[in-house]
Amino acid sequence: MTVGALMTADELLRLPDDGARYELVRGELRKMSPSGARHGRVAAQIIISLGAYVKEHRLGAVYAAEAGFRISRQPDTVRAPDAAFVGAERVVDTPGFFEGPPDAAFEVISPGDTYSEIEEKTLDWLRAGVRVVVVVDPRTESVRIHRAAGAMTVAGIVDIEDVIPGWRLPLSEIFDR
């Protein structure tokens, strides 16, 4: 590729593995720095709880941070949430990126993330059709749930009943309080 050229999702998929994670935002390659131990532990708590529940109730599939979702084309955008849920009726096993958004995207704020980066990512998810974006901030031990209709701060338990029926995750489990 020449300098200034936009990258496609197919080109992103063919990049050699250099140990780094990348996202593609409107054709622009963005390297994601390692996130730190607390971030990883918080993301793992979500994936463990969500994965066990979804598997037990056969609701769909849970994806970890390495999974990319192509949420727009020309120019391509491939985002990778810290955790994601896709309902059973939409699960497709593919070696490439998942085509389309997950039903729920979970973003754990990293120490180096800026407010504008999190806002941009949340809006990208919602514009792509994600039903709910759960933004988790380990620093403030807070959670906000974003939907197309607006956002709300979680008081004690993450509950997205309309997307993942019956699953609930207390903040005390997320943050090991």
CNS distance restraints for C-alpha pairs under 8 A (distance, minus, plus):
assign (resid   1 and name CA) (resid   5 and name CA) 6.39 0.50 0.50
assign (resid   1 and name CA) (resid   7 and name CA) 7.79 0.50 0.50
assign (resid   6 and name CA) (resid  26 and name CA) 7.93 0.50 0.50
assign (resid   6 and name CA) (resid  27 and name CA) 4.60 0.50 0.50
assign (resid   6 and name CA) (resid  28 and name CA) 5.90 0.50 0.50
assign (resid   6 and name CA) (resid  75 and name CA) 7.22 0.50 0.50
assign (resid   7 and name CA) (resid  11 and name CA) 6.26 0.50 0.50
assign (resid   7 and name CA) (resid  12 and name CA) 6.97 0.50 0.50
assign (resid   7 and name CA) (resid  24 and name CA) 7.64 0.50 0.50
assign (resid   7 and name CA) (resid  27 and name CA) 4.82 0.50 0.50
assign (resid   7 and name CA) (resid  28 and name CA) 6.29 0.50 0.50
assign (resid   7 and name CA) (resid  29 and name CA) 6.89 0.50 0.50
assign (resid   7 and name CA) (resid  75 and name CA) 7.89 0.50 0.50
assign (resid   7 and name CA) (resid  76 and name CA) 7.54 0.50 0.50
assign (resid   8 and name CA) (resid  12 and name CA) 6.34 0.50 0.50
assign (resid   8 and name CA) (resid  24 and name CA) 7.96 0.50 0.50
assign (resid   8 and name CA) (resid  27 and name CA) 6.04 0.50 0.50
assign (resid   8 and name CA) (resid  74 and name CA) 7.91 0.50 0.50
assign (resid   8 and name CA) (resid  75 and name CA) 7.05 0.50 0.50
assign (resid   8 and name CA) (resid  76 and name CA) 5.61 0.50 0.50
assign (resid   9 and name CA) (resid  13 and name CA) 6.19 0.50 0.50
assign (resid   9 and name CA) (resid  24 and name CA) 7.21 0.50 0.50
assign (resid   9 and name CA) (resid  27 and name CA) 7.98 0.50 0.50
assign (resid   9 and name CA) (resid  70 and name CA) 7.27 0.50 0.50
assign (resid   9 and name CA) (resid  76 and name CA) 5.91 0.50 0.50
assign (resid   9 and name CA) (resid  77 and name CA) 7.21 0.50 0.50
assign (resid   9 and name CA) (resid  78 and name CA) 6.65 0.50 0.50
assign (resid  10 and name CA) (resid  14 and name CA) 6.41 0.50 0.50
assign (resid  11 and name CA) (resid  15 and name CA) 6.40 0.50 0.50
assign (resid  12 and name CA) (resid  24 and name CA) 7.46 0.50 0.50
assign (resid  12 and name CA) (resid  29 and name CA) 7.97 0.50 0.50
assign (resid  13 and name CA) (resid  96 and name CA) 7.07 0.50 0.50
assign (resid  13 and name CA) (resid  97 and name CA) 7.76 0.50 0.50
assign (resid  20 and name CA) (resid  31 and name CA) 7.04 0.50 0.50
assign (resid  20 and name CA) (resid  32 and name CA) 7.01 0.50 0.50
assign (resid  20 and name CA) (resid  33 and name CA) 7.36 0.50 0.50
assign (resid  20 and name CA) (resid  34 and name CA) 7.96 0.50 0.50
assign (resid  21 and name CA) (resid  31 and name CA) 6.08 0.50 0.50
assign (resid  21 and name CA) (resid  32 and name CA) 5.38 0.50 0.50
assign (resid  21 and name CA) (resid  33 and name CA) 7.38 0.50 0.50
assign (resid  21 and name CA) (resid  66 and name CA) 7.48 0.50 0.50
assign (resid  22 and name CA) (resid  29 and name CA) 6.77 0.50 0.50
assign (resid  22 and name CA) (resid  30 and name CA) 5.49 0.50 0.50
assign (resid  22 and name CA) (resid  31 and name CA) 4.54 0.50 0.50
assign (resid  22 and name CA) (resid  32 and name CA) 5.50 0.50 0.50
assign (resid  23 and name CA) (resid  29 and name CA) 6.09 0.50 0.50
assign (resid  23 and name CA) (resid  30 and name CA) 5.25 0.50 0.50
assign (resid  23 and name CA) (resid  31 and name CA) 6.62 0.50 0.50
assign (resid  23 and name CA) (resid  32 and name CA) 7.28 0.50 0.50
assign (resid  23 and name CA) (resid  68 and name CA) 7.77 0.50 0.50
assign (resid  23 and name CA) (resid  77 and name CA) 7.63 0.50 0.50
assign (resid  23 and name CA) (resid  78 and name CA) 5.64 0.50 0.50
assign (resid  23 and name CA) (resid  79 and name CA) 5.33 0.50 0.50
assign (resid  23 and name CA) (resid  80 and name CA) 6.58 0.50 0.50
assign (resid  24 and name CA) (resid  28 and name CA) 5.42 0.50 0.50
assign (resid  24 and name CA) (resid  29 and name CA) 4.70 0.50 0.50
assign (resid  24 and name CA) (resid  30 and name CA) 6.00 0.50 0.50
assign (resid  24 and name CA) (resid  76 and name CA) 6.88 0.50 0.50
assign (resid  24 and name CA) (resid  77 and name CA) 4.99 0.50 0.50
assign (resid  24 and name CA) (resid  78 and name CA) 4.83 0.50 0.50
assign (resid  24 and name CA) (resid  79 and name CA) 6.54 0.50 0.50
assign (resid  25 and name CA) (resid  29 and name CA) 6.55 0.50 0.50
assign (resid  25 and name CA) (resid  30 and name CA) 7.18 0.50 0.50
assign (resid  25 and name CA) (resid  76 and name CA) 6.85 0.50 0.50
assign (resid  25 and name CA) (resid  77 and name CA) 4.52 0.50 0.50
assign (resid  25 and name CA) (resid  78 and name CA) 6.42 0.50 0.50
assign (resid  25 and name CA) (resid  79 and name CA) 7.36 0.50 0.50
assign (resid  26 and name CA) (resid  72 and name CA) 7.79 0.50 0.50
assign (resid  26 and name CA) (resid  73 and name CA) 7.94 0.50 0.50
assign (resid  26 and name CA) (resid  74 and name CA) 7.58 0.50 0.50
assign (resid  26 and name CA) (resid  75 and name CA) 4.87 0.50 0.50
assign (resid  26 and name CA) (resid  76 and name CA) 5.22 0.50 0.50
assign (resid  26 and name CA) (resid  77 and name CA) 4.93 0.50 0.50
assign (resid  27 and name CA) (resid  74 and name CA) 7.65 0.50 0.50
assign (resid  27 and name CA) (resid  75 and name CA) 4.94 0.50 0.50
assign (resid  27 and name CA) (resid  76 and name CA) 5.12 0.50 0.50
assign (resid  27 and name CA) (resid  77 and name CA) 6.24 0.50 0.50
assign (resid  35 and name CA) (resid  39 and name CA) 6.00 0.50 0.50
assign (resid  35 and name CA) (resid  40 and name CA) 6.96 0.50 0.50
assign (resid  35 and name CA) (resid 110 and name CA) 5.41 0.50 0.50
assign (resid  35 and name CA) (resid 111 and name CA) 6.96 0.50 0.50
assign (resid  35 and name CA) (resid 112 and name CA) 7.79 0.50 0.50
assign (resid  36 and name CA) (resid  40 and name CA) 6.36 0.50 0.50
assign (resid  36 and name CA) (resid 110 and name CA) 7.40 0.50 0.50
assign (resid  36 and name CA) (resid 111 and name CA) 7.68 0.50 0.50
assign (resid  37 and name CA) (resid  41 and name CA) 6.17 0.50 0.50
assign (resid  38 and name CA) (resid  42 and name CA) 6.14 0.50 0.50
assign (resid  38 and name CA) (resid 138 and name CA) 7.26 0.50 0.50
assign (resid  39 and name CA) (resid  43 and name CA) 6.14 0.50 0.50
assign (resid  39 and name CA) (resid 108 and name CA) 6.54 0.50 0.50
assign (resid  39 and name CA) (resid 109 and name CA) 7.26 0.50 0.50
assign (resid  39 and name CA) (resid 110 and name CA) 6.13 0.50 0.50
assign (resid  39 and name CA) (resid 138 and name CA) 6.81 0.50 0.50
assign (resid  40 and name CA) (resid  44 and name CA) 6.02 0.50 0.50
assign (resid  41 and name CA) (resid  45 and name CA) 6.23 0.50 0.50
assign (resid  42 and name CA) (resid  46 and name CA) 6.57 0.50 0.50
assign (resid  42 and name CA) (resid 108 and name CA) 7.44 0.50 0.50
assign (resid  42 and name CA) (resid 138 and name CA) 7.18 0.50 0.50
assign (resid  42 and name CA) (resid 174 and name CA) 5.74 0.50 0.50
assign (resid  42 and name CA) (resid 175 and name CA) 6.45 0.50 0.50
assign (resid  43 and name CA) (resid  47 and name CA) 6.30 0.50 0.50
assign (resid  43 and name CA) (resid  82 and name CA) 6.26 0.50 0.50
assign (resid  43 and name CA) (resid  83 and name CA) 7.01 0.50 0.50
assign (resid  43 and name CA) (resid 108 and name CA) 6.45 0.50 0.50
assign (resid  44 and name CA) (resid  48 and name CA) 5.93 0.50 0.50
assign (resid  45 and name CA) (resid  49 and name CA) 6.24 0.50 0.50
assign (resid  45 and name CA) (resid 173 and name CA) 7.15 0.50 0.50
assign (resid  45 and name CA) (resid 174 and name CA) 5.63 0.50 0.50
assign (resid  46 and name CA) (resid  50 and name CA) 5.89 0.50 0.50
assign (resid  46 and name CA) (resid  83 and name CA) 7.42 0.50 0.50
assign (resid  46 and name CA) (resid 169 and name CA) 7.85 0.50 0.50
assign (resid  46 and name CA) (resid 174 and name CA) 6.56 0.50 0.50
assign (resid  47 and name CA) (resid  51 and name CA) 5.49 0.50 0.50
assign (resid  47 and name CA) (resid  62 and name CA) 7.37 0.50 0.50
assign (resid  47 and name CA) (resid  63 and name CA) 8.00 0.50 0.50
assign (resid  47 and name CA) (resid  64 and name CA) 7.17 0.50 0.50
assign (resid  47 and name CA) (resid  83 and name CA) 6.29 0.50 0.50
assign (resid  48 and name CA) (resid  52 and name CA) 6.09 0.50 0.50
assign (resid  49 and name CA) (resid  53 and name CA) 6.28 0.50 0.50
assign (resid  49 and name CA) (resid 169 and name CA) 7.29 0.50 0.50
assign (resid  50 and name CA) (resid  54 and name CA) 5.99 0.50 0.50
assign (resid  50 and name CA) (resid  62 and name CA) 7.17 0.50 0.50
assign (resid  50 and name CA) (resid 167 and name CA) 7.39 0.50 0.50
assign (resid  51 and name CA) (resid  55 and name CA) 5.99 0.50 0.50
assign (resid  51 and name CA) (resid  61 and name CA) 7.62 0.50 0.50
assign (resid  51 and name CA) (resid  62 and name CA) 5.72 0.50 0.50
assign (resid  52 and name CA) (resid  56 and name CA) 6.05 0.50 0.50
assign (resid  53 and name CA) (resid  57 and name CA) 6.16 0.50 0.50
assign (resid  53 and name CA) (resid 167 and name CA) 6.76 0.50 0.50
assign (resid  54 and name CA) (resid  58 and name CA) 5.61 0.50 0.50
assign (resid  54 and name CA) (resid  59 and name CA) 5.10 0.50 0.50
assign (resid  54 and name CA) (resid  60 and name CA) 6.27 0.50 0.50
assign (resid  54 and name CA) (resid  61 and name CA) 6.83 0.50 0.50
assign (resid  54 and name CA) (resid  62 and name CA) 7.36 0.50 0.50
assign (resid  55 and name CA) (resid  59 and name CA) 6.78 0.50 0.50
assign (resid  55 and name CA) (resid  60 and name CA) 7.34 0.50 0.50
assign (resid  55 and name CA) (resid  61 and name CA) 7.49 0.50 0.50
assign (resid  58 and name CA) (resid  88 and name CA) 7.39 0.50 0.50
assign (resid  59 and name CA) (resid  87 and name CA) 5.86 0.50 0.50
assign (resid  59 and name CA) (resid  88 and name CA) 5.44 0.50 0.50
assign (resid  59 and name CA) (resid 164 and name CA) 7.64 0.50 0.50
assign (resid  60 and name CA) (resid  85 and name CA) 7.22 0.50 0.50
assign (resid  60 and name CA) (resid  86 and name CA) 5.67 0.50 0.50
assign (resid  60 and name CA) (resid  87 and name CA) 4.30 0.50 0.50
assign (resid  60 and name CA) (resid  88 and name CA) 3.62 0.50 0.50
assign (resid  60 and name CA) (resid  89 and name CA) 7.34 0.50 0.50
assign (resid  60 and name CA) (resid  90 and name CA) 7.90 0.50 0.50
assign (resid  60 and name CA) (resid  91 and name CA) 6.53 0.50 0.50
assign (resid  61 and name CA) (resid  85 and name CA) 5.80 0.50 0.50
assign (resid  61 and name CA) (resid  86 and name CA) 5.39 0.50 0.50
assign (resid  61 and name CA) (resid  87 and name CA) 6.56 0.50 0.50
assign (resid  61 and name CA) (resid  88 and name CA) 6.71 0.50 0.50
assign (resid  61 and name CA) (resid  91 and name CA) 6.67 0.50 0.50
assign (resid  62 and name CA) (resid  83 and name CA) 7.06 0.50 0.50
assign (resid  62 and name CA) (resid  84 and name CA) 5.58 0.50 0.50
assign (resid  62 and name CA) (resid  85 and name CA) 4.65 0.50 0.50
assign (resid  62 and name CA) (resid  86 and name CA) 6.59 0.50 0.50
assign (resid  63 and name CA) (resid  67 and name CA) 6.17 0.50 0.50
assign (resid  63 and name CA) (resid  83 and name CA) 5.59 0.50 0.50
assign (resid  63 and name CA) (resid  84 and name CA) 5.01 0.50 0.50
assign (resid  63 and name CA) (resid  85 and name CA) 6.40 0.50 0.50
assign (resid  64 and name CA) (resid  81 and name CA) 7.52 0.50 0.50
assign (resid  64 and name CA) (resid  82 and name CA) 5.96 0.50 0.50
assign (resid  64 and name CA) (resid  83 and name CA) 4.80 0.50 0.50
assign (resid  64 and name CA) (resid  84 and name CA) 6.68 0.50 0.50
assign (resid  65 and name CA) (resid  80 and name CA) 5.72 0.50 0.50
assign (resid  65 and name CA) (resid  81 and name CA) 5.48 0.50 0.50
assign (resid  65 and name CA) (resid  82 and name CA) 4.25 0.50 0.50
assign (resid  65 and name CA) (resid  83 and name CA) 5.70 0.50 0.50
assign (resid  66 and name CA) (resid  80 and name CA) 6.57 0.50 0.50
assign (resid  66 and name CA) (resid  82 and name CA) 7.99 0.50 0.50
assign (resid  67 and name CA) (resid  80 and name CA) 5.78 0.50 0.50
assign (resid  67 and name CA) (resid  81 and name CA) 7.75 0.50 0.50
assign (resid  67 and name CA) (resid  97 and name CA) 7.03 0.50 0.50
assign (resid  67 and name CA) (resid  98 and name CA) 7.72 0.50 0.50
assign (resid  68 and name CA) (resid  78 and name CA) 5.85 0.50 0.50
assign (resid  68 and name CA) (resid  79 and name CA) 5.54 0.50 0.50
assign (resid  68 and name CA) (resid  80 and name CA) 4.60 0.50 0.50
assign (resid  68 and name CA) (resid  81 and name CA) 7.78 0.50 0.50
assign (resid  68 and name CA) (resid  97 and name CA) 5.15 0.50 0.50
assign (resid  68 and name CA) (resid  98 and name CA) 6.33 0.50 0.50
assign (resid  69 and name CA) (resid  78 and name CA) 5.24 0.50 0.50
assign (resid  69 and name CA) (resid  79 and name CA) 5.42 0.50 0.50
assign (resid  69 and name CA) (resid  80 and name CA) 6.22 0.50 0.50
assign (resid  69 and name CA) (resid  97 and name CA) 5.42 0.50 0.50
assign (resid  69 and name CA) (resid  98 and name CA) 4.68 0.50 0.50
assign (resid  69 and name CA) (resid  99 and name CA) 6.03 0.50 0.50
assign (resid  69 and name CA) (resid 100 and name CA) 6.05 0.50 0.50
assign (resid  69 and name CA) (resid 101 and name CA) 5.92 0.50 0.50
assign (resid  69 and name CA) (resid 102 and name CA) 7.39 0.50 0.50
assign (resid  70 and name CA) (resid  76 and name CA) 7.10 0.50 0.50
assign (resid  70 and name CA) (resid  77 and name CA) 5.72 0.50 0.50
assign (resid  70 and name CA) (resid  78 and name CA) 4.27 0.50 0.50
assign (resid  70 and name CA) (resid  79 and name CA) 6.62 0.50 0.50
assign (resid  70 and name CA) (resid  97 and name CA) 6.11 0.50 0.50
assign (resid  70 and name CA) (resid  98 and name CA) 6.08 0.50 0.50
assign (resid  70 and name CA) (resid  99 and name CA) 5.16 0.50 0.50
assign (resid  70 and name CA) (resid 100 and name CA) 5.47 0.50 0.50
assign (resid  70 and name CA) (resid 101 and name CA) 7.00 0.50 0.50
assign (resid  71 and name CA) (resid  76 and name CA) 7.55 0.50 0.50
assign (resid  71 and name CA) (resid  77 and name CA) 5.67 0.50 0.50
assign (resid  71 and name CA) (resid  78 and name CA) 6.01 0.50 0.50
assign (resid  71 and name CA) (resid  79 and name CA) 7.24 0.50 0.50
assign (resid  71 and name CA) (resid  99 and name CA) 6.86 0.50 0.50
assign (resid  71 and name CA) (resid 100 and name CA) 4.86 0.50 0.50
assign (resid  71 and name CA) (resid 101 and name CA) 5.57 0.50 0.50
assign (resid  71 and name CA) (resid 125 and name CA) 7.68 0.50 0.50
assign (resid  71 and name CA) (resid 128 and name CA) 5.62 0.50 0.50
assign (resid  72 and name CA) (resid  76 and name CA) 5.26 0.50 0.50
assign (resid  72 and name CA) (resid  77 and name CA) 5.09 0.50 0.50
assign (resid  72 and name CA) (resid  78 and name CA) 7.43 0.50 0.50
assign (resid  72 and name CA) (resid 100 and name CA) 7.61 0.50 0.50
assign (resid  72 and name CA) (resid 128 and name CA) 7.12 0.50 0.50
assign (resid  73 and name CA) (resid  77 and name CA) 6.46 0.50 0.50
assign (resid  78 and name CA) (resid  97 and name CA) 7.83 0.50 0.50
assign (resid  81 and name CA) (resid 105 and name CA) 5.91 0.50 0.50
assign (resid  81 and name CA) (resid 106 and name CA) 5.86 0.50 0.50
assign (resid  81 and name CA) (resid 107 and name CA) 5.58 0.50 0.50
assign (resid  82 and name CA) (resid 105 and name CA) 7.65 0.50 0.50
assign (resid  82 and name CA) (resid 106 and name CA) 5.71 0.50 0.50
assign (resid  82 and name CA) (resid 107 and name CA) 5.31 0.50 0.50
assign (resid  82 and name CA) (resid 108 and name CA) 6.33 0.50 0.50
assign (resid  83 and name CA) (resid 105 and name CA) 6.16 0.50 0.50
assign (resid  83 and name CA) (resid 106 and name CA) 5.00 0.50 0.50
assign (resid  83 and name CA) (resid 107 and name CA) 7.03 0.50 0.50
assign (resid  84 and name CA) (resid 102 and name CA) 6.12 0.50 0.50
assign (resid  84 and name CA) (resid 103 and name CA) 7.51 0.50 0.50
assign (resid  84 and name CA) (resid 104 and name CA) 5.57 0.50 0.50
assign (resid  84 and name CA) (resid 105 and name CA) 4.62 0.50 0.50
assign (resid  84 and name CA) (resid 106 and name CA) 5.93 0.50 0.50
assign (resid  85 and name CA) (resid 102 and name CA) 5.77 0.50 0.50
assign (resid  85 and name CA) (resid 103 and name CA) 5.76 0.50 0.50
assign (resid  85 and name CA) (resid 104 and name CA) 5.10 0.50 0.50
assign (resid  85 and name CA) (resid 105 and name CA) 6.70 0.50 0.50
assign (resid  86 and name CA) (resid  90 and name CA) 6.43 0.50 0.50
assign (resid  86 and name CA) (resid  91 and name CA) 6.16 0.50 0.50
assign (resid  86 and name CA) (resid 102 and name CA) 5.00 0.50 0.50
assign (resid  86 and name CA) (resid 103 and name CA) 5.12 0.50 0.50
assign (resid  86 and name CA) (resid 104 and name CA) 6.92 0.50 0.50
assign (resid  87 and name CA) (resid  91 and name CA) 6.44 0.50 0.50
assign (resid  87 and name CA) (resid 103 and name CA) 6.71 0.50 0.50
assign (resid  92 and name CA) (resid  98 and name CA) 7.53 0.50 0.50
assign (resid  94 and name CA) (resid  98 and name CA) 7.06 0.50 0.50
assign (resid 100 and name CA) (resid 128 and name CA) 7.41 0.50 0.50
assign (resid 101 and name CA) (resid 125 and name CA) 7.11 0.50 0.50
assign (resid 101 and name CA) (resid 128 and name CA) 6.19 0.50 0.50
assign (resid 101 and name CA) (resid 129 and name CA) 6.33 0.50 0.50
assign (resid 101 and name CA) (resid 130 and name CA) 5.63 0.50 0.50
assign (resid 102 and name CA) (resid 130 and name CA) 5.87 0.50 0.50
assign (resid 103 and name CA) (resid 129 and name CA) 7.89 0.50 0.50
assign (resid 103 and name CA) (resid 130 and name CA) 5.08 0.50 0.50
assign (resid 103 and name CA) (resid 131 and name CA) 5.26 0.50 0.50
assign (resid 103 and name CA) (resid 132 and name CA) 6.73 0.50 0.50
assign (resid 103 and name CA) (resid 163 and name CA) 6.93 0.50 0.50
assign (resid 104 and name CA) (resid 130 and name CA) 6.01 0.50 0.50
assign (resid 104 and name CA) (resid 131 and name CA) 5.99 0.50 0.50
assign (resid 104 and name CA) (resid 132 and name CA) 4.96 0.50 0.50
assign (resid 104 and name CA) (resid 133 and name CA) 5.80 0.50 0.50
assign (resid 104 and name CA) (resid 134 and name CA) 7.51 0.50 0.50
assign (resid 104 and name CA) (resid 163 and name CA) 7.19 0.50 0.50
assign (resid 105 and name CA) (resid 125 and name CA) 7.62 0.50 0.50
assign (resid 105 and name CA) (resid 130 and name CA) 7.09 0.50 0.50
assign (resid 105 and name CA) (resid 132 and name CA) 6.53 0.50 0.50
assign (resid 105 and name CA) (resid 133 and name CA) 4.83 0.50 0.50
assign (resid 105 and name CA) (resid 134 and name CA) 6.24 0.50 0.50
assign (resid 106 and name CA) (resid 133 and name CA) 5.83 0.50 0.50
assign (resid 106 and name CA) (resid 134 and name CA) 4.73 0.50 0.50
assign (resid 106 and name CA) (resid 135 and name CA) 6.00 0.50 0.50
assign (resid 106 and name CA) (resid 136 and name CA) 7.44 0.50 0.50
assign (resid 107 and name CA) (resid 133 and name CA) 7.37 0.50 0.50
assign (resid 107 and name CA) (resid 134 and name CA) 6.17 0.50 0.50
assign (resid 107 and name CA) (resid 135 and name CA) 4.84 0.50 0.50
assign (resid 107 and name CA) (resid 136 and name CA) 6.09 0.50 0.50
assign (resid 108 and name CA) (resid 135 and name CA) 5.93 0.50 0.50
assign (resid 108 and name CA) (resid 136 and name CA) 4.65 0.50 0.50
assign (resid 108 and name CA) (resid 137 and name CA) 6.01 0.50 0.50
assign (resid 108 and name CA) (resid 138 and name CA) 7.33 0.50 0.50
assign (resid 109 and name CA) (resid 113 and name CA) 6.26 0.50 0.50
assign (resid 109 and name CA) (resid 118 and name CA) 7.47 0.50 0.50
assign (resid 109 and name CA) (resid 135 and name CA) 7.16 0.50 0.50
assign (resid 109 and name CA) (resid 136 and name CA) 6.10 0.50 0.50
assign (resid 109 and name CA) (resid 137 and name CA) 5.18 0.50 0.50
assign (resid 109 and name CA) (resid 138 and name CA) 6.92 0.50 0.50
assign (resid 110 and name CA) (resid 137 and name CA) 7.95 0.50 0.50
assign (resid 113 and name CA) (resid 117 and name CA) 6.35 0.50 0.50
assign (resid 113 and name CA) (resid 118 and name CA) 6.92 0.50 0.50
assign (resid 114 and name CA) (resid 118 and name CA) 6.49 0.50 0.50
assign (resid 115 and name CA) (resid 119 and name CA) 6.12 0.50 0.50
assign (resid 116 and name CA) (resid 120 and name CA) 5.96 0.50 0.50
assign (resid 117 and name CA) (resid 121 and name CA) 6.17 0.50 0.50
assign (resid 118 and name CA) (resid 122 and name CA) 6.05 0.50 0.50
assign (resid 119 and name CA) (resid 123 and name CA) 6.10 0.50 0.50
assign (resid 120 and name CA) (resid 124 and name CA) 6.09 0.50 0.50
assign (resid 121 and name CA) (resid 125 and name CA) 6.25 0.50 0.50
assign (resid 122 and name CA) (resid 126 and name CA) 6.28 0.50 0.50
assign (resid 122 and name CA) (resid 133 and name CA) 6.62 0.50 0.50
assign (resid 122 and name CA) (resid 146 and name CA) 7.70 0.50 0.50
assign (resid 123 and name CA) (resid 127 and name CA) 5.97 0.50 0.50
assign (resid 124 and name CA) (resid 128 and name CA) 6.13 0.50 0.50
assign (resid 125 and name CA) (resid 129 and name CA) 6.55 0.50 0.50
assign (resid 125 and name CA) (resid 130 and name CA) 5.49 0.50 0.50
assign (resid 125 and name CA) (resid 133 and name CA) 7.26 0.50 0.50
assign (resid 126 and name CA) (resid 130 and name CA) 5.10 0.50 0.50
assign (resid 126 and name CA) (resid 131 and name CA) 7.02 0.50 0.50
assign (resid 126 and name CA) (resid 132 and name CA) 7.44 0.50 0.50
assign (resid 126 and name CA) (resid 133 and name CA) 7.45 0.50 0.50
assign (resid 126 and name CA) (resid 147 and name CA) 6.87 0.50 0.50
assign (resid 126 and name CA) (resid 148 and name CA) 6.09 0.50 0.50
assign (resid 131 and name CA) (resid 147 and name CA) 6.25 0.50 0.50
assign (resid 131 and name CA) (resid 148 and name CA) 7.45 0.50 0.50
assign (resid 131 and name CA) (resid 163 and name CA) 7.23 0.50 0.50
assign (resid 132 and name CA) (resid 145 and name CA) 6.81 0.50 0.50
assign (resid 132 and name CA) (resid 146 and name CA) 5.72 0.50 0.50
assign (resid 132 and name CA) (resid 147 and name CA) 5.00 0.50 0.50
assign (resid 132 and name CA) (resid 148 and name CA) 7.86 0.50 0.50
assign (resid 132 and name CA) (resid 160 and name CA) 7.80 0.50 0.50
assign (resid 132 and name CA) (resid 163 and name CA) 7.63 0.50 0.50
assign (resid 133 and name CA) (resid 145 and name CA) 5.86 0.50 0.50
assign (resid 133 and name CA) (resid 146 and name CA) 5.01 0.50 0.50
assign (resid 133 and name CA) (resid 147 and name CA) 6.56 0.50 0.50
assign (resid 134 and name CA) (resid 143 and name CA) 6.91 0.50 0.50
assign (resid 134 and name CA) (resid 144 and name CA) 5.92 0.50 0.50
assign (resid 134 and name CA) (resid 145 and name CA) 4.65 0.50 0.50
assign (resid 134 and name CA) (resid 146 and name CA) 6.27 0.50 0.50
assign (resid 135 and name CA) (resid 143 and name CA) 5.65 0.50 0.50
assign (resid 135 and name CA) (resid 144 and name CA) 5.26 0.50 0.50
assign (resid 135 and name CA) (resid 145 and name CA) 6.37 0.50 0.50
assign (resid 135 and name CA) (resid 146 and name CA) 7.69 0.50 0.50
assign (resid 136 and name CA) (resid 141 and name CA) 7.48 0.50 0.50
assign (resid 136 and name CA) (resid 142 and name CA) 6.10 0.50 0.50
assign (resid 136 and name CA) (resid 143 and name CA) 4.56 0.50 0.50
assign (resid 136 and name CA) (resid 144 and name CA) 6.68 0.50 0.50
assign (resid 137 and name CA) (resid 141 and name CA) 5.56 0.50 0.50
assign (resid 137 and name CA) (resid 142 and name CA) 5.33 0.50 0.50
assign (resid 137 and name CA) (resid 143 and name CA) 6.20 0.50 0.50
assign (resid 138 and name CA) (resid 142 and name CA) 6.88 0.50 0.50
assign (resid 138 and name CA) (resid 175 and name CA) 7.08 0.50 0.50
assign (resid 141 and name CA) (resid 171 and name CA) 7.86 0.50 0.50
assign (resid 141 and name CA) (resid 175 and name CA) 6.57 0.50 0.50
assign (resid 142 and name CA) (resid 153 and name CA) 7.54 0.50 0.50
assign (resid 142 and name CA) (resid 154 and name CA) 7.22 0.50 0.50
assign (resid 142 and name CA) (resid 171 and name CA) 7.86 0.50 0.50
assign (resid 143 and name CA) (resid 153 and name CA) 5.94 0.50 0.50
assign (resid 143 and name CA) (resid 154 and name CA) 5.47 0.50 0.50
assign (resid 143 and name CA) (resid 158 and name CA) 7.80 0.50 0.50
assign (resid 144 and name CA) (resid 151 and name CA) 6.62 0.50 0.50
assign (resid 144 and name CA) (resid 152 and name CA) 5.53 0.50 0.50
assign (resid 144 and name CA) (resid 153 and name CA) 4.37 0.50 0.50
assign (resid 144 and name CA) (resid 154 and name CA) 5.79 0.50 0.50
assign (resid 145 and name CA) (resid 151 and name CA) 5.46 0.50 0.50
assign (resid 145 and name CA) (resid 152 and name CA) 5.40 0.50 0.50
assign (resid 145 and name CA) (resid 153 and name CA) 6.37 0.50 0.50
assign (resid 145 and name CA) (resid 154 and name CA) 7.06 0.50 0.50
assign (resid 146 and name CA) (resid 150 and name CA) 5.90 0.50 0.50
assign (resid 146 and name CA) (resid 151 and name CA) 4.25 0.50 0.50
assign (resid 146 and name CA) (resid 152 and name CA) 6.68 0.50 0.50
assign (resid 147 and name CA) (resid 151 and name CA) 6.04 0.50 0.50
assign (resid 154 and name CA) (resid 158 and name CA) 6.34 0.50 0.50
assign (resid 156 and name CA) (resid 170 and name CA) 5.86 0.50 0.50
assign (resid 156 and name CA) (resid 171 and name CA) 5.60 0.50 0.50
assign (resid 156 and name CA) (resid 172 and name CA) 7.82 0.50 0.50
assign (resid 157 and name CA) (resid 168 and name CA) 6.35 0.50 0.50
assign (resid 157 and name CA) (resid 169 and name CA) 5.43 0.50 0.50
assign (resid 157 and name CA) (resid 170 and name CA) 4.07 0.50 0.50
assign (resid 157 and name CA) (resid 171 and name CA) 5.63 0.50 0.50
assign (resid 158 and name CA) (resid 168 and name CA) 5.58 0.50 0.50
assign (resid 158 and name CA) (resid 169 and name CA) 5.02 0.50 0.50
assign (resid 158 and name CA) (resid 170 and name CA) 6.08 0.50 0.50
assign (resid 158 and name CA) (resid 171 and name CA) 7.01 0.50 0.50
assign (resid 159 and name CA) (resid 167 and name CA) 6.65 0.50 0.50
assign (resid 159 and name CA) (resid 168 and name CA) 4.96 0.50 0.50
assign (resid 159 and name CA) (resid 169 and name CA) 6.89 0.50 0.50
assign (resid 160 and name CA) (resid 164 and name CA) 5.92 0.50 0.50
assign (resid 160 and name CA) (resid 165 and name CA) 7.25 0.50 0.50
assign (resid 160 and name CA) (resid 167 and name CA) 7.32 0.50 0.50
assign (resid 160 and name CA) (resid 168 and name CA) 7.49 0.50 0.50
assign (resid 161 and name CA) (resid 165 and name CA) 4.40 0.50 0.50
assign (resid 161 and name CA) (resid 166 and name CA) 5.96 0.50 0.50
assign (resid 161 and name CA) (resid 167 and name CA) 6.78 0.50 0.50
assign (resid 169 and name CA) (resid 173 and name CA) 6.85 0.50 0.50
assign (resid 169 and name CA) (resid 174 and name CA) 7.35 0.50 0.50
assign (resid 170 and name CA) (resid 174 and name CA) 6.78 0.50 0.50
assign (resid 171 and name CA) (resid 175 and name CA) 6.11 0.50 0.50
assign (resid 172 and name CA) (resid 176 and name CA) 5.38 0.50 0.50
assign (resid 172 and name CA) (resid 177 and name CA) 4.81 0.50 0.50
assign (resid 173 and name CA) (resid 177 and name CA) 6.91 0.50 0.50
